[in-house]
Every structure is written in structure tokens, then in C-alpha cells.
Amino acid sequence: SIGMIRVCAFTLFLENFGSERLALVAILLAITGTVVTLVIERFTQRFSVGVRLYTILGTVIFGLIAFRILLGISDNKAIIFGLPLFFEITYMLFSLQYLALLSRLMNVRQTKRLSGLARSGEFLAEMVGGLSIALLLRFVDVVDLLAVAIVATLLVVVIVRRTIKRFSGRLVLTNEDLSESDQGHLLGLLRLRYVRLIGLCYGAYIFAYFFLDVAFYDYASQKYPNQIQLAEFLGQFFAMTGFATLFAMVFLFAPFLRRFGILAAVLAFPIVIATGSIAVSLLEITDASVAIIFIVMVATNGCRFVLQSAIWRPTWAILFQVLSDRQRMQGTSLIEGVVDPFFGGVAGVCLYFLSDYLQWEPQRFLLILAAIMVLWIALGMIIHRMYLANLVVSLQKRKLGELSLK
């Protein structure tokens, strides 16, 4: 579903607008994404996890149907402009649905060993979906990819329903959950310094997400001005990155953590992205060939896709596992539904100022991104120390609780 929506959204968007207009999408995401998350959180606060999951998936299906109908009866550019925004909100909602299950069904040890494997299905689907797009476009239009996404999302509902039925005992609200929900709302978690630092690192990741997206789509739209060629390239790109991510999550994530530890997992993304951003900028400054610059840009953005899904996203989920059950679920909602769109808006404002007002090309604002990655590295050192401290406290509480119950 995510893969089909992404290709449809960005193909139609780039055909009608320049890649620099994606900055406006990021700004709008700061408002809409936060509102959607807070409304869902408020509505499902005192209900079971199952109600929360069905609410999330129902919102996605309603949006898909609405956009497909609107695009079928009108070619209004405002609808096309809203497609990337809808994709970002949908990706956020799917992540909330996944993390709500992960945080309640796995402990710290299981998350370290199995979170990569658990999410690998997403990238197997990305790989198959990306390779099938060229075939699908022989029979349907780009906009019809949304219909494929609707069918895929309905299948997700079936799988989630079976999961809820199988693990219903772990997904009900406990007395601890209810007491913690009475103590404060979602934003109250920001009082914890540990959560604030994780949020800042996630904000740096969002800057990388949007800065590299704008640069990547700028280079891609220049190289492939035709709609079908661009859609096929994007499908192949996401298929290849999906395969690389799938391989990394299944075979590399757990050994990587065992060998290098949580600190390396926190720092891998900023180190690689800073290196790639600087490389693209230096190649542009030194007037290297367009083909080489495009290859390095594609490689950097490909590394971003692999690292964000195979290393960073499982890692920040592990960082929250040392908190209580309710804080874990609220923390994932806070990051995905508030921090993510908020920093997306900040990144959008920065991009809009740099690209529209200062007329900066990608090679210049990628240097700013490299500086942000250096800041992430410094924060990651502090988070690592706080993670270990919280882990010790969490183990003491849970082990003592088990002994008293026995």
C-alpha cells in the first residue's frame, strides 16, 4: 500500500509541480499530521489497542477511497498537491499501527532480536510492488495505483484482526495503563529529558528525510522528464532499496547490534548521510559529470532508505522499550504523530526559505544537512548513557515485580 501510494503521489506531483514545492508539503504535514495523531490518541485513549488499530486503518482506507474518487472526477491541481501530504500521513499512520503492536507484544530482548525480521515484510512488499509497477502501468493509469493500495490495506485489516484475536490478552488496557493515562496526556512525556533527546535525534532524521527527498526528486525529474519513465525509475529504485532493506533487517540488524551495540545503531545513520551529503556537494562544486553526481545522489538516498528502516527506526523503538508499557505506546505515538510532523514542518520552512528565497541548489543545503547530522552524533552519545541507566531501572522494577507476584 505504501509503495503504490508513494509512486502515484510523487509521479503526479512532479509532473505538475517542481520538487522544491515539497517544502510546502512538509509545512502542511506539521499541522495535519499532529492533528490527526492527537485526535486518534484522544479518541482511543481509554479503549483497547485493537480499537486504536482499527481506527488508524479505517482512516487510511477512507483517505484512499476519497482521493481515488476525487482524482477520477477532477484534474484539479490542488488534489494532486495533496497527494504527497496524504502519503506522509498514511506512512505515519501505518507506523503507528505497527509500533503499537511491537511495543506491546515484545520486550527489550525480543525487540533487539526480532524487530528487523518483524518489519521485513514491508520491504518484501516494497520490492515486489516496485517491480510490478512497470507491468501494472501497461494496463492501468498511474492514479489507479491507489485502487491497488485500497486492496492491500484491506488485507492489512484482515491480518491485524487475526493478530488481535491471537494475542488479545496482551493488548487490553491494564490498571497501570489507565492510571498512567489519567496522569497526563501525550505531550506530557516531553517532560522526560530522555524522551526529549530522542525526539531531537528523530527531528534530525526528519531533516535528512525531506532534504534528501527534495534533492533526489530534483535530480530524478531532470533526468526523467517523462511521466511513465519517472514512474518506472521510482518503482525500480524503491524495489532495489526494498530488497537491500529486507536483507539488512533480516540478516544484519541483530548481528550488528550484538557486535557493535546500541550506540553504533544510533550513530550509523548520521555518519553515512553526512558523508553522502558532503560528497554530492563537493562533486557539484568541482564540476564533476552529471552522471556521477546522479549516481552518488541515488546511492545516498538509497542508503537513507535502508538505514532509516533497517537500523534507525528499530533502534529508536528499542530506546523506548526501557520505559513502562503505557509510556512505550505513548512514546511511539508522540514520535510518529507529533515530533515527526512538527520537525517536518520546520524542515519544510527551512527548505522553502533556502530554495525559494535564497535560491539555493541542493548541493548547498545538503551541507547544512551534514552539519545537522554532526549534531545528531553528539546527542546520540548522551542518549546512549541515559538508555543504559533507564535499562537498569526498568529491569530492577520488573524483576522485583515478578518476585513479589510469585
Backbone torsions as a table, in degrees:
resi	resn	phi	psi	omega
1	SER	NA	-48.2	179.9
2	ILE	-59.8	-44.9	-178.7
3	GLY	-62.7	-42.0	-180.0
4	MET	-66.5	-43.4	179.9
5	ILE	-63.9	-42.3	-177.8
6	ARG	-60.6	-50.9	-177.7
7	VAL	-63.3	-44.1	178.5
8	CYS	-61.2	-48.3	-175.1
9	ALA	-62.5	-50.5	-172.8
10	PHE	-78.6	-28.3	175.7
11	THR	-65.3	-49.6	179.7
12	LEU	-67.0	-37.4	-179.5
13	PHE	-64.7	-48.4	-177.5
14	LEU	-68.3	-23.6	176.9
15	GLU	-72.2	-27.7	-175.1
16	ASN	-109.3	-21.0	-177.6
17	PHE	-136.4	159.2	174.8
18	GLY	-77.5	157.5	-178.0
19	SER	-62.7	-25.9	-179.6
20	GLU	-65.8	-20.3	178.5
21	ARG	-72.3	-9.9	174.9
22	LEU	-64.0	-21.7	175.9
23	ALA	-61.4	-37.8	178.2
24	LEU	-66.9	-35.2	176.8
25	VAL	-61.8	-42.7	179.2
26	ALA	-62.8	-38.3	179.0
27	ILE	-65.1	-45.6	178.8
28	LEU	-64.1	-32.0	179.2
29	LEU	-62.8	-33.5	-179.6
30	ALA	-59.3	-33.4	-179.0
31	ILE	-86.4	-55.9	-173.0
32	THR	-67.6	-42.9	-178.7
33	GLY	-61.8	-43.3	179.5
34	THR	-65.2	-43.7	-179.4
35	VAL	-62.1	-46.1	-179.9
36	VAL	-59.9	-44.3	-178.8
37	THR	-64.6	-47.6	-178.6
38	LEU	-64.3	-36.8	177.9
39	VAL	-65.0	-45.7	178.9
40	ILE	-63.7	-43.2	179.3
41	GLU	-60.9	-43.9	-179.4
42	ARG	-65.6	-43.5	-176.5
43	PHE	-67.6	-37.0	-173.1
44	THR	-103.4	8.6	-171.7
45	GLN	-56.4	-40.9	-175.1
46	ARG	-109.0	18.4	176.6
47	PHE	-108.1	171.6	179.5
48	SER	-68.5	166.5	177.6
49	VAL	-62.1	-33.3	179.1
50	GLY	-59.4	-43.4	178.2
51	VAL	-61.6	-40.3	178.6
52	ARG	-60.8	-44.7	-178.1
53	LEU	-66.2	-43.6	179.2
54	TYR	-65.5	-35.4	177.5
55	THR	-63.7	-43.6	179.9
56	ILE	-62.8	-49.7	-177.2
57	LEU	-68.4	-34.1	176.5
58	GLY	-64.1	-37.0	177.3
59	THR	-63.9	-42.1	178.9
60	VAL	-63.0	-47.4	-178.1
61	ILE	-62.9	-43.1	178.8
62	PHE	-59.6	-43.7	179.8
63	GLY	-64.1	-41.3	179.5
64	LEU	-62.7	-45.9	-179.9
65	ILE	-63.4	-42.8	-178.8
66	ALA	-62.0	-46.0	-179.1
67	PHE	-66.8	-38.7	-180.0
68	ARG	-65.4	-40.6	178.7
69	ILE	-66.4	-45.3	-178.4
70	LEU	-63.1	-41.5	179.9
71	LEU	-71.0	-23.6	178.6
72	GLY	-77.9	-25.9	-176.9
73	ILE	-107.7	-7.1	-177.6
74	SER	-151.7	148.2	174.8
75	ASP	-109.9	27.9	179.1
76	ASN	-59.6	129.7	-176.9
77	LYS	-67.7	-22.6	178.0
78	ALA	-63.7	-35.5	177.8
79	ILE	-67.2	-43.6	178.8
80	ILE	-64.4	-38.3	178.3
81	PHE	-61.8	-32.3	-179.0
82	GLY	-78.2	-11.8	-176.9
83	LEU	-62.3	-48.9	177.5
84	PRO	-61.2	-34.2	176.8
85	LEU	-64.6	-43.0	177.2
86	PHE	-62.9	-39.3	177.7
87	PHE	-60.1	-46.0	-178.4
88	GLU	-62.7	-41.4	178.9
89	ILE	-66.3	-40.5	179.1
90	THR	-63.6	-44.0	178.1
91	TYR	-60.7	-41.3	178.1
92	MET	-61.4	-44.2	-178.1
93	LEU	-67.7	-40.8	176.3
94	PHE	-61.8	-38.2	178.1
95	SER	-66.2	-40.4	176.6
96	LEU	-60.6	-42.2	179.6
97	GLN	-62.8	-45.2	-178.5
98	TYR	-66.3	-46.5	-175.2
99	LEU	-70.4	-29.0	175.5
100	ALA	-61.1	-38.3	176.8
101	LEU	-73.3	-46.0	-177.5
102	LEU	-58.9	-45.1	-174.6
103	SER	-69.0	-26.5	-178.7
104	ARG	-94.6	-23.7	-174.0
105	LEU	-99.1	-11.2	-177.3
106	MET	-128.9	146.8	171.8
107	ASN	-94.5	-173.7	-175.2
108	VAL	-59.9	-47.6	-177.1
109	ARG	-63.5	-45.0	179.9
110	GLN	-64.9	-37.1	179.5
111	THR	-64.3	-41.8	178.8
112	LYS	-62.1	-39.7	-174.8
113	ARG	-83.7	-33.2	-165.8
114	LEU	-118.9	-9.8	-175.6
115	SER	-63.6	-36.0	177.0
116	GLY	-63.6	-45.4	178.2
117	LEU	-64.3	-39.1	-177.0
118	ALA	-63.6	-36.1	-177.2
119	ARG	-92.0	-1.7	-175.5
120	SER	-63.7	-25.6	179.4
121	GLY	-59.6	-34.1	178.5
122	GLU	-58.4	-39.6	-173.2
123	PHE	-88.5	-22.2	167.4
124	LEU	-63.8	-41.9	177.5
125	ALA	-66.2	-39.7	176.9
126	GLU	-59.0	-43.0	-178.3
127	MET	-65.8	-50.0	-179.6
128	VAL	-65.3	-44.4	-179.2
129	GLY	-63.4	-43.4	-179.7
130	GLY	-62.3	-41.6	179.9
131	LEU	-71.6	-25.7	-177.6
132	SER	-84.5	-13.2	-175.6
133	ILE	-62.4	-43.1	179.4
134	ALA	-58.7	-38.2	177.8
135	LEU	-70.1	-44.0	-178.9
136	LEU	-60.7	-38.5	-175.8
137	LEU	-71.2	-8.6	172.9
138	ARG	-75.2	-21.2	-175.0
139	PHE	-116.1	-23.5	-177.3
140	VAL	-131.7	167.0	175.4
141	ASP	-83.9	166.7	-180.0
142	VAL	-57.7	-39.9	-177.5
143	VAL	-63.8	-25.1	-178.9
144	ASP	-73.2	-9.3	173.8
145	LEU	-61.6	-24.9	176.5
146	LEU	-66.1	-33.0	177.2
147	ALA	-65.7	-38.6	175.5
148	VAL	-62.7	-39.3	179.3
149	ALA	-64.3	-36.0	178.2
150	ILE	-62.3	-46.4	179.2
151	VAL	-61.4	-43.3	-179.9
152	ALA	-62.2	-41.2	-179.4
153	THR	-67.2	-36.1	175.8
154	LEU	-62.6	-35.7	175.7
155	LEU	-66.7	-34.5	175.6
156	VAL	-61.1	-41.8	179.0
157	VAL	-58.3	-41.7	179.5
158	VAL	-62.4	-44.5	-178.9
159	ILE	-66.1	-43.1	179.3
160	VAL	-63.1	-40.1	179.3
161	ARG	-60.7	-43.0	179.0
162	ARG	-66.3	-38.0	179.3
163	THR	-64.9	-44.3	179.5
164	ILE	-61.7	-42.4	179.7
165	LYS	-64.7	-39.8	-177.3
166	ARG	-71.7	-36.1	-174.5
167	PHE	-119.1	35.3	-175.1
168	SER	-59.2	-32.7	-178.4
169	GLY	-64.4	-27.0	-178.6
170	ARG	-92.2	-9.1	-172.3
171	LEU	-108.0	3.0	175.9
172	VAL	-82.9	157.7	176.9
173	LEU	-76.7	129.8	177.6
174	THR	-91.6	171.7	175.7
175	ASN	-61.0	-34.4	177.7
176	GLU	-64.0	-42.0	178.5
177	ASP	-60.2	-46.5	-176.3
178	LEU	-67.2	-39.1	178.7
179	SER	-66.6	-37.4	178.8
180	GLU	-71.4	-33.9	178.9
181	SER	-69.0	-26.6	177.7
182	ASP	-76.7	-22.6	-175.8
183	GLN	-78.1	-21.6	-178.6
184	GLY	177.6	165.8	-179.4
185	HIS	-95.2	-175.1	-174.3
186	LEU	-55.4	-47.2	-175.7
187	LEU	-68.4	-16.3	179.2
188	GLY	-63.4	-22.4	178.8
189	LEU	-63.3	-23.0	-179.3
190	LEU	-66.3	-10.7	174.7
191	ARG	-67.5	-22.5	178.5
192	LEU	-80.8	123.2	-178.5
193	ARG	-60.8	-37.1	179.0
194	TYR	-58.7	-44.9	179.8
195	VAL	-67.9	-39.8	179.8
196	ARG	-61.5	-40.8	-179.1
197	LEU	-68.4	-40.7	175.4
198	ILE	-61.0	-41.1	178.6
199	GLY	-61.6	-38.4	178.4
200	LEU	-66.5	-41.8	176.7
201	CYS	-63.7	-40.2	177.6
202	TYR	-64.8	-35.9	175.8
203	GLY	-62.2	-39.1	176.1
204	ALA	-63.5	-38.5	176.3
205	TYR	-62.0	-39.9	180.0
206	ILE	-65.1	-38.0	175.2
207	PHE	-59.6	-44.2	177.8
208	ALA	-62.2	-41.1	-179.4
209	TYR	-57.0	-52.4	-174.6
210	PHE	-79.5	-38.1	178.9
211	PHE	-63.0	-44.3	179.9
212	LEU	-71.8	-34.5	176.5
213	ASP	-59.2	-49.6	-178.6
214	VAL	-61.5	-45.3	180.0
215	ALA	-64.4	-44.4	-177.9
216	PHE	-63.8	-48.5	-179.0
217	TYR	-68.4	-28.0	176.0
218	ASP	-65.2	-48.8	178.5
219	TYR	-65.8	-40.5	-177.3
220	ALA	-67.0	-42.2	-178.9
221	SER	-68.5	-28.7	175.3
222	GLN	-71.5	-38.4	-177.3
223	LYS	-78.6	-32.7	-178.6
224	TYR	-125.3	81.3	-177.7
225	PRO	-72.3	-20.0	180.0
226	ASN	-79.0	138.3	-176.0
227	GLN	-59.6	-48.3	-177.4
228	ILE	-65.7	-43.8	179.0
229	GLN	-61.9	-41.2	179.5
230	LEU	-65.3	-43.9	179.4
231	ALA	-62.6	-40.8	178.9
232	GLU	-66.5	-41.4	178.0
233	PHE	-62.3	-45.9	-179.8
234	LEU	-62.8	-41.1	177.8
235	GLY	-61.3	-43.7	179.1
236	GLN	-67.4	-39.3	179.0
237	PHE	-61.8	-47.9	-178.6
238	PHE	-70.0	-28.4	175.7
239	ALA	-66.9	-45.3	-179.4
240	MET	-67.1	-42.8	177.9
241	THR	-68.1	-32.5	176.1
242	GLY	-63.8	-41.3	177.4
243	PHE	-64.1	-45.3	179.4
244	ALA	-62.6	-40.2	179.4
245	THR	-67.2	-42.9	178.1
246	LEU	-58.1	-46.5	179.6
247	PHE	-62.1	-44.4	-177.8
248	ALA	-65.2	-41.5	-177.5
249	MET	-68.5	-40.2	-175.9
250	VAL	-78.7	-41.4	-170.2
251	PHE	-108.5	-19.2	-172.0
252	LEU	-112.8	-30.4	-170.9
253	PHE	-61.6	-55.0	-178.1
254	ALA	-62.5	-46.7	175.7
255	PRO	-61.2	-36.2	178.1
256	PHE	-60.9	-45.2	179.0
257	LEU	-65.3	-42.5	179.9
258	ARG	-63.3	-38.1	-175.1
259	ARG	-81.0	-41.9	-171.8
260	PHE	-113.0	-16.8	175.8
261	GLY	88.4	174.0	-175.1
262	ILE	-67.0	-29.9	-179.3
263	LEU	-63.4	-44.7	179.0
264	ALA	-63.2	-36.1	178.6
265	ALA	-65.9	-35.5	178.1
266	VAL	-70.1	-35.0	-171.9
267	LEU	-95.8	-12.7	-175.7
268	ALA	-59.4	-46.5	-177.4
269	PHE	-60.1	-54.9	-177.0
270	PRO	-63.0	-33.6	-179.4
271	ILE	-65.8	-47.3	-178.1
272	VAL	-67.9	-43.9	-176.8
273	ILE	-68.2	-38.5	176.2
274	ALA	-61.2	-42.5	179.4
275	THR	-63.1	-46.7	-179.8
276	GLY	-65.7	-40.2	180.0
277	SER	-63.8	-43.9	178.4
278	ILE	-64.3	-38.6	-179.6
279	ALA	-63.3	-45.1	178.5
280	VAL	-60.9	-45.0	-179.1
281	SER	-62.7	-44.3	-179.1
282	LEU	-66.3	-37.4	178.1
283	LEU	-64.4	-39.3	177.2
284	GLU	-66.3	-42.6	-178.6
285	ILE	-64.1	-36.6	-177.8
286	THR	-89.3	9.2	177.0
287	ASP	58.1	44.1	175.4
288	ALA	-70.2	167.5	-177.7
289	SER	-65.2	150.0	-178.3
290	VAL	-61.5	-38.3	-178.9
291	ALA	-61.7	-43.2	-179.4
292	ILE	-66.3	-42.7	179.8
293	ILE	-61.9	-42.3	-179.8
294	PHE	-64.1	-41.1	179.3
295	ILE	-62.7	-44.5	179.8
296	VAL	-65.8	-38.0	178.2
297	MET	-64.5	-45.3	178.6
298	VAL	-62.9	-42.1	179.7
299	ALA	-64.3	-41.6	179.3
300	THR	-64.4	-45.2	179.4
301	ASN	-68.4	-34.2	175.6
302	GLY	-63.8	-42.4	176.3
303	CYS	-62.3	-36.6	178.3
304	ARG	-61.8	-44.4	179.1
305	PHE	-62.5	-44.7	-177.6
306	VAL	-66.9	-48.6	-175.6
307	LEU	-68.6	-37.3	-177.7
308	GLN	-66.2	-34.2	-175.9
309	SER	-94.6	-36.3	-175.7
310	ALA	-87.9	-24.0	-176.4
311	ILE	-121.6	-59.5	-170.0
312	TRP	-68.5	-49.6	-176.3
313	ARG	-64.5	-44.1	172.8
314	PRO	-62.4	-31.8	-177.0
315	THR	-70.0	-44.3	-179.4
316	TRP	-69.9	-26.3	173.6
317	ALA	-65.3	-38.2	176.6
318	ILE	-65.4	-38.5	180.0
319	LEU	-59.4	-31.8	179.3
320	PHE	-83.8	-14.0	-176.6
321	GLN	-66.9	-17.9	-179.4
322	VAL	-82.1	-2.6	177.0
323	LEU	-93.6	176.6	-179.4
324	SER	-69.4	167.8	-177.3
325	ASP	-55.6	-50.9	-177.4
326	ARG	-65.3	-40.8	179.6
327	GLN	-65.6	-34.4	177.2
328	ARG	-62.1	-48.2	-178.2
329	MET	-69.3	-41.3	177.3
330	GLN	-66.1	-36.3	-179.5
331	GLY	-63.7	-42.1	178.3
332	THR	-66.0	-37.6	176.9
333	SER	-66.0	-40.0	179.2
334	LEU	-61.4	-46.5	-177.7
335	ILE	-68.0	-50.7	-174.7
336	GLU	-72.3	-36.5	-171.0
337	GLY	-102.7	-16.1	180.0
338	VAL	-120.0	-56.3	-178.5
339	VAL	-63.6	-44.7	-179.8
340	ASP	-57.0	-58.0	-179.8
341	PRO	-67.7	-32.8	179.7
342	PHE	-61.9	-51.4	-179.8
343	PHE	-70.9	-26.0	171.9
344	GLY	-60.8	-41.5	176.8
345	GLY	-65.0	-42.4	178.2
346	VAL	-62.8	-43.9	177.8
347	ALA	-62.5	-38.3	178.4
348	GLY	-63.9	-43.1	177.2
349	VAL	-60.7	-44.6	179.0
350	CYS	-61.8	-45.4	179.9
351	LEU	-63.1	-42.4	180.0
352	TYR	-62.7	-42.4	179.1
353	PHE	-65.0	-44.4	-176.4
354	LEU	-71.1	-41.2	-174.1
355	SER	-87.2	-38.0	-176.8
356	ASP	-91.0	-43.4	-175.8
357	TYR	-83.5	-49.7	-179.1
358	LEU	-88.6	-10.7	179.6
359	GLN	59.8	37.5	179.1
360	TRP	-77.4	140.1	172.5
361	GLU	-83.6	162.9	-177.3
362	PRO	-53.0	-37.0	-175.9
363	GLN	-62.8	-22.6	-179.1
364	ARG	-85.5	-45.1	-179.2
365	PHE	-76.3	-14.0	173.6
366	LEU	-69.2	-26.1	174.7
367	LEU	-67.7	-35.9	175.0
368	ILE	-64.4	-41.2	177.4
369	LEU	-58.7	-41.1	178.9
370	ALA	-60.3	-39.5	178.1
371	ALA	-64.7	-38.7	177.7
372	ILE	-64.1	-37.4	178.0
373	MET	-64.4	-34.9	176.9
374	VAL	-64.4	-39.9	176.5
375	LEU	-62.2	-41.1	177.1
376	TRP	-57.6	-43.1	-179.0
377	ILE	-59.2	-42.0	179.1
378	ALA	-64.8	-43.7	178.7
379	LEU	-65.8	-34.9	-179.5
380	GLY	-61.2	-34.9	177.8
381	MET	-62.0	-43.0	-179.1
382	ILE	-68.1	-43.3	-179.6
383	ILE	-59.5	-39.0	-178.9
384	HIS	-59.9	-43.6	179.4
385	ARG	-65.6	-40.5	-179.3
386	MET	-70.8	-32.4	176.8
387	TYR	-61.8	-46.4	-179.4
388	LEU	-62.6	-40.8	179.2
389	ALA	-64.7	-44.6	179.1
390	ASN	-66.2	-34.4	179.7
391	LEU	-63.1	-43.3	179.4
392	VAL	-62.3	-45.7	179.2
393	VAL	-62.2	-43.6	-179.2
394	SER	-62.7	-42.8	179.5
395	LEU	-64.5	-40.4	179.5
396	GLN	-61.9	-45.4	-178.8
397	LYS	-64.5	-45.2	-173.8
398	ARG	-73.6	-37.8	178.5
399	LYS	-67.2	-42.4	178.0
400	LEU	-63.2	-36.8	178.9
401	GLY	-64.1	-40.1	178.7
402	GLU	-64.7	-41.9	-178.4
403	LEU	-65.2	-42.8	-179.1
404	SER	-65.5	-37.2	179.6
405	LEU	-67.2	-38.5	-179.7
406	LYS	-71.3	NA	NA
